[in-house]
Each structure stands twice: as C-alpha cells, then as structure tokens.
Amino acid sequence: MHLALRIVVALALLSPIARADDRFESLKHSAERLESLPGFLERFVGGCKDGYERRTCEKNVQAARKAYEGKTLVAVVGDGAAELVRAESRGDRYRIFLTPFIDGGGYALTHGSPAGQDAAGRPRIGFVVLQGELPAGVGDMEFRSAFRTGNVEMEVVFRPEGTWKMKRKDASGYYEGVRARFLGVRLVDPRSGAEIASRLL
C-alpha cells in the first residue's frame, strides 16, 4: 500500500508563525530519535493478520504502544519530503504549505487524524503552514530552488497519540496510520545542512 502525497487532499490552516531557530533545536534534542520511521509505524500500528501469530502480535503491539506512551520522538524524512511541501514567496515573505501525512511504507504518520475523504476516496488532512521573512540576501529564485530540485529534508518532532484506520473507497483494504501531535517541523537543505524554515506548533 502506498500512501504518497497524491492521495492526500489538504485543507489550509493559516496561522502566523515565525522561524523557530534555537527553539526547534532545543525541542529536537529533548526528543528520542527514531532510527526508522517505517519500523516505528509498523510496531505501533501492528498489522496482526496471521491467525496463528495474532495473539503474540497483538501483545507486541500493546507493549510497543506502552513503551512510546508520553514520549516525544523525532524522525528525519529524506526521500519524498519535497513532495509534501509547496512553497511560495512574494517580496521578502514566504509561505510553505506542508501536508502532515508522511508515508512510512504502508502506514502513515499524521498530525491528527484525516478529516474524512474526498469524492475520490482520498484522505483529507489540513496543511501546516510555515511562513516568515526570507533570509537577508536570498531572492525568490534562490529560495525556491531547493523545492524545484527536490533537495529538501524534513525533521519532525512529535508525540504519538493513537492510531486511525480508514476504509478505502471503491477498493479493498484500508488506509492506516499513527495519529500524532506534531510539536515542531523543520525543513533543511541536505546539501549544506542549512535550515530553510521551521515552526513550533
């Protein structure tokens, strides 16, 4: 099952925000780093379908959820991060629309739960908007170059709060994922390590 950006229809949640800078770094260092986001999602959601191993699988899932209860986690999203964002700028201001629906190889990490489905059956979830002033000396073309070339990496700090499941419309199976509260997001140019934008939620 592929939960790429193309299945997501997003609704904008527009609220003013400044660059998080040192506050994001502090939040990140207080969190537990995940080595594998797909591995975490699989353990937390738990696709216990094998009848012979179902009871053991369900016990493992409950143990994993208990182990992560109340924890603040941080994950790095490399491949596909650029597909989750759309950037625009005007004058010395920018806005970046982030779809908080991260594909984890069959399960998704989302900021809250999808708000139903559109007419085509695709999950809907609200945008997280990052906005602020362009760095001094950075023009519109330079700012957008990372997004055009796909050179964007994302760091997300979050707290897992549960799971969600949504039946696919006109198809077999379900969309599934971890419902989380995103505490902070940061976009980075992986070539230089420079921050593009960040936000605390």
C-alpha positions in Angstrom: 0.0 0.0 0.0 1.4 3.4 -1.0 0.3 6.5 0.9 2.0 9.1 -1.2 1.1 12.8 -1.3 -1.1 12.2 -4.4 -3.7 10.5 -2.2 -4.0 13.5 0.1 -6.2 16.5 -0.3 -5.2 19.1 2.2 -7.1 22.0 3.8 -5.2 25.1 4.8 -4.9 26.0 8.4 -3.4 29.5 8.2 -1.9 30.9 11.4 1.0 33.4 11.8 4.4 31.8 12.6 8.0 33.0 12.9 11.1 31.0 12.4 11.7 28.6 15.3 15.5 28.7 15.2 17.0 27.7 18.5 13.7 26.7 20.0 13.4 23.9 17.5 16.9 22.7 18.2 16.1 22.6 21.9 12.9 20.7 21.2 14.7 18.2 18.9 17.4 17.5 21.5 14.9 16.8 24.2 13.3 14.1 22.0 14.1 10.4 21.3 15.4 9.9 17.8 13.8 7.2 15.7 16.3 5.2 13.5 13.5 4.1 11.3 10.1 5.8 10.9 8.6 2.8 8.9 9.8 0.4 11.6 8.2 2.6 14.3 4.9 2.8 12.4 4.7 -0.9 11.8 5.3 -1.7 15.5 2.8 0.9 16.7 0.0 0.2 14.3 0.6 -3.6 14.1 -0.8 -5.4 11.1 -1.8 -8.6 13.1 -3.4 -10.7 10.3 -1.8 -14.1 10.8 -4.3 -16.2 12.7 -1.6 -18.4 14.3 0.5 -15.5 15.5 -2.3 -13.0 16.1 -2.3 -13.2 19.9 1.5 -12.8 20.1 1.5 -10.0 17.6 -1.2 -8.1 19.5 0.7 -8.4 22.7 3.8 -7.0 21.0 1.8 -4.1 19.6 0.4 -3.2 23.1 3.9 -3.4 24.5 5.2 -1.1 21.8 2.5 1.5 22.4 3.0 1.4 26.1 6.8 1.9 25.6 6.2 5.0 23.5 3.4 6.4 25.7 4.0 10.0 26.6 7.3 10.1 24.7 8.5 12.9 22.4 10.1 11.5 19.3 12.0 12.9 16.3 12.2 11.5 12.9 14.1 12.5 9.8 12.2 12.3 6.4 14.5 12.3 3.4 13.1 10.6 0.4 9.7 12.1 -0.5 10.0 15.1 1.8 9.9 17.5 -1.2 6.6 16.0 -2.3 5.0 17.1 1.0 5.6 20.8 0.6 4.6 23.6 -1.7 6.5 26.9 -1.4 5.6 30.4 -2.5 7.2 33.8 -1.9 6.3 37.4 -2.5 8.7 40.2 -1.9 10.6 39.4 1.2 8.0 37.0 2.6 7.5 33.2 2.1 4.9 30.6 2.9 5.4 26.9 2.8 2.4 24.6 2.8 3.3 21.3 4.4 1.0 18.3 4.2 1.4 16.4 7.5 0.8 13.0 6.0 4.1 11.1 5.9 4.2 7.8 4.1 6.0 5.2 6.1 6.0 2.3 3.7 2.4 1.2 4.1 1.4 3.2 7.2 1.3 7.0 7.6 2.3 9.4 10.3 -0.2 12.2 10.5 -0.7 15.4 12.5 -4.1 14.4 13.9 -6.4 12.1 12.0 -7.5 12.6 8.4 -10.8 14.5 8.3 -12.7 12.1 6.2 -12.3 11.5 2.4 -12.9 13.5 -0.7 -15.1 12.3 -3.6 -12.4 10.1 -4.9 -11.9 8.4 -1.5 -8.6 10.1 -0.7 -7.8 11.0 2.9 -8.1 14.7 3.7 -5.9 16.4 6.2 -5.1 20.1 7.0 -2.0 21.9 5.9 0.6 23.0 8.4 1.8 26.4 7.2 5.3 27.8 7.8 5.8 31.4 7.0 8.2 34.2 7.6 10.8 36.5 6.1 13.3 35.4 3.5 16.9 35.5 4.9 18.9 38.6 4.0 20.3 38.4 0.5 18.2 35.4 -0.5 16.0 36.1 -3.5 12.8 34.4 -4.7 14.6 32.1 -7.3 17.2 31.0 -4.8 14.6 30.3 -2.1 12.6 28.1 -4.4 15.5 26.2 -5.9 15.6 23.6 -3.2 11.9 22.8 -3.7 12.3 22.7 -7.5 15.2 20.3 -7.4 13.8 18.1 -4.5 16.7 18.9 -2.2 14.6 19.1 0.9 14.9 17.1 4.1 12.4 17.3 7.0 12.8 16.8 10.7 9.6 16.3 12.6 9.2 16.2 16.4 6.0 14.6 17.5 4.2 12.7 20.3 2.2 9.6 19.3 -1.4 9.7 20.5 -3.1 6.7 18.9 -4.0 5.1 15.6 -6.5 5.7 12.8 -8.0 3.5 10.2 -10.0 4.4 7.1 -11.6 2.0 4.6 -10.6 2.6 1.0 -13.4 3.8 -1.2 -14.2 1.5 -4.1 -11.2 -0.7 -3.3 -10.2 -3.4 -0.9 -8.2 -2.7 2.3 -7.7 0.3 4.5 -5.5 3.4 4.9 -3.9 3.2 8.4 -1.6 5.3 10.4 -0.4 6.8 13.7 -2.3 9.8 14.9 0.3 12.2 16.4 0.6 15.7 17.7 3.3 17.4 15.7 5.3 19.6 18.1 7.8 21.1 15.6 8.9 20.7 12.0 12.0 21.9 10.2 12.9 21.9 6.6 16.6 21.6 5.8 18.7 21.7 2.6 20.6 18.4 2.9 23.5 19.6 0.7 24.5 22.3 3.1 22.6 21.4 6.3 21.2 25.0 6.2 17.7 25.5 7.7 15.1 26.5 5.1 12.2 27.1 7.5 11.0 25.8 10.9 7.9 26.0 13.1 6.9 25.0 16.6 3.2 24.0 16.8 
